[in-house]
Amino acid sequence: MKSYVPLLWALLIGSVSTSFSQDSQSTVDVNTDIDVVAVYEQYVKEGYGDLKVYKRLANGFYFKNEYLKAKQYFETWFDIEPPTETAAHRYRQTLKALQLPLKNNKYLLAFQEKD
């Protein structure tokens, strides 16, 4: 039995060191470091904007608390397609954050009676 003890210790130490070395190696995911809103904004600057991109930019800037840019893209979106209730709510909150009047806003006329 004594002849197996050093062998067992060697196997145990070898397996533990192998598992630790695998944990110390980190993989890099390039997709986590990309600012998608900045990519879409560059896409629009190059002249390739469409409704889907304007929606993503408006919501992206809204959630990043960049209300001036959010307002711009909400209005571009609403020029193409009437706002949904959720989009109108976010646009209304954007205007409030910018301390702009809500009354008689052409994009919110359909939702005025709900205010």
DRENBALUM-762443 format. One record per residue (C-alpha): z, y, x. Coordinates in Angstrom, 3 decimals, decimal comma, always signed. Layout:
REM residues N
torvo w->Z	v->Y	u->X
...
REM end
This chain:
REM residues 115
torvo w->+0,000	v->+0,000	u->+0,000
torvo w->+0,742	v->+2,348	u->+2,897
torvo w->-2,848	v->+2,171	u->+4,094
torvo w->-4,102	v->+3,543	u->+0,744
torvo w->-1,800	v->+6,588	u->+0,585
torvo w->-3,678	v->+8,717	u->+3,184
torvo w->-6,961	v->+7,774	u->+1,550
torvo w->-5,685	v->+8,822	u->-1,897
torvo w->-4,410	v->+12,129	u->-0,494
torvo w->-7,773	v->+12,791	u->+1,142
torvo w->-9,608	v->+12,115	u->-2,136
torvo w->-7,206	v->+14,341	u->-4,086
torvo w->-7,521	v->+17,250	u->-1,660
torvo w->-11,295	v->+16,871	u->-1,524
torvo w->-11,689	v->+16,917	u->-5,289
torvo w->-9,367	v->+19,915	u->-5,733
torvo w->-11,133	v->+21,946	u->-3,056
torvo w->-14,517	v->+21,137	u->-4,610
torvo w->-13,416	v->+22,325	u->-8,038
torvo w->-11,986	v->+25,553	u->-6,595
torvo w->-15,171	v->+26,285	u->-4,669
torvo w->-17,242	v->+25,906	u->-7,841
torvo w->-15,012	v->+28,367	u->-9,709
torvo w->-15,228	v->+30,996	u->-6,984
torvo w->-19,015	v->+31,209	u->-7,220
torvo w->-19,941	v->+33,714	u->-9,903
torvo w->-23,265	v->+33,924	u->-11,628
torvo w->-24,805	v->+37,287	u->-12,366
torvo w->-26,277	v->+37,957	u->-15,796
torvo w->-28,609	v->+40,924	u->-15,470
torvo w->-28,808	v->+41,342	u->-19,256
torvo w->-25,182	v->+42,485	u->-19,501
torvo w->-25,758	v->+45,527	u->-17,299
torvo w->-28,813	v->+46,899	u->-19,098
torvo w->-28,294	v->+49,874	u->-21,419
torvo w->-30,617	v->+48,888	u->-24,253
torvo w->-30,394	v->+52,319	u->-25,869
torvo w->-31,672	v->+53,938	u->-22,667
torvo w->-34,535	v->+51,439	u->-22,535
torvo w->-35,524	v->+52,205	u->-26,145
torvo w->-35,269	v->+55,930	u->-25,494
torvo w->-37,624	v->+55,613	u->-22,528
torvo w->-39,936	v->+53,552	u->-24,740
torvo w->-40,063	v->+56,425	u->-27,255
torvo w->-40,607	v->+59,023	u->-24,507
torvo w->-43,644	v->+57,050	u->-23,399
torvo w->-45,030	v->+57,343	u->-26,935
torvo w->-44,458	v->+53,822	u->-28,219
torvo w->-41,802	v->+54,511	u->-30,863
torvo w->-41,899	v->+52,788	u->-34,223
torvo w->-39,555	v->+52,375	u->-37,180
torvo w->-37,643	v->+49,472	u->-35,663
torvo w->-37,006	v->+51,395	u->-32,450
torvo w->-35,891	v->+54,548	u->-34,309
torvo w->-33,423	v->+52,483	u->-36,338
torvo w->-31,956	v->+50,934	u->-33,212
torvo w->-31,737	v->+54,257	u->-31,422
torvo w->-30,103	v->+56,007	u->-34,378
torvo w->-27,503	v->+53,281	u->-34,771
torvo w->-27,042	v->+52,907	u->-31,024
torvo w->-26,323	v->+56,583	u->-30,479
torvo w->-24,142	v->+56,658	u->-33,594
torvo w->-21,930	v->+53,886	u->-32,214
torvo w->-21,879	v->+55,518	u->-28,762
torvo w->-20,633	v->+58,746	u->-30,428
torvo w->-23,651	v->+60,694	u->-29,215
torvo w->-24,165	v->+62,369	u->-32,562
torvo w->-26,782	v->+64,946	u->-31,622
torvo w->-29,193	v->+62,239	u->-30,458
torvo w->-28,198	v->+60,014	u->-33,389
torvo w->-29,075	v->+62,829	u->-35,809
torvo w->-32,496	v->+63,234	u->-34,199
torvo w->-33,346	v->+59,537	u->-34,554
torvo w->-31,866	v->+59,218	u->-38,042
torvo w->-34,116	v->+62,047	u->-39,195
torvo w->-37,158	v->+60,524	u->-37,502
torvo w->-36,320	v->+57,229	u->-39,210
torvo w->-35,867	v->+58,902	u->-42,604
torvo w->-39,193	v->+60,721	u->-42,278
torvo w->-40,850	v->+57,284	u->-42,167
torvo w->-38,669	v->+55,372	u->-44,632
torvo w->-36,002	v->+56,480	u->-47,149
torvo w->-32,449	v->+55,776	u->-45,990
torvo w->-30,448	v->+52,802	u->-47,137
torvo w->-26,915	v->+53,417	u->-48,334
torvo w->-25,445	v->+52,286	u->-44,997
torvo w->-27,839	v->+54,466	u->-43,006
torvo w->-27,136	v->+57,444	u->-45,266
torvo w->-23,409	v->+56,949	u->-44,751
torvo w->-23,821	v->+56,887	u->-40,961
torvo w->-26,065	v->+59,944	u->-41,097
torvo w->-23,486	v->+61,727	u->-43,267
torvo w->-20,752	v->+60,866	u->-40,753
torvo w->-22,999	v->+62,137	u->-37,946
torvo w->-23,448	v->+65,463	u->-39,711
torvo w->-19,705	v->+65,728	u->-40,281
torvo w->-19,043	v->+65,049	u->-36,586
torvo w->-21,502	v->+67,806	u->-35,674
torvo w->-19,903	v->+70,076	u->-38,324
torvo w->-23,224	v->+70,570	u->-40,100
torvo w->-23,501	v->+71,115	u->-43,877
torvo w->-24,097	v->+68,090	u->-46,095
torvo w->-25,019	v->+70,010	u->-49,210
torvo w->-28,740	v->+70,134	u->-50,005
torvo w->-29,690	v->+67,990	u->-47,023
torvo w->-33,172	v->+66,673	u->-47,794
torvo w->-32,370	v->+63,218	u->-46,409
torvo w->-29,239	v->+62,837	u->-48,545
torvo w->-30,525	v->+64,187	u->-51,873
torvo w->-30,589	v->+60,726	u->-53,441
torvo w->-26,956	v->+60,234	u->-52,392
torvo w->-25,588	v->+63,710	u->-53,329
torvo w->-24,007	v->+62,568	u->-56,575
torvo w->-21,923	v->+60,019	u->-54,627
torvo w->-20,233	v->+62,723	u->-52,505
REM end
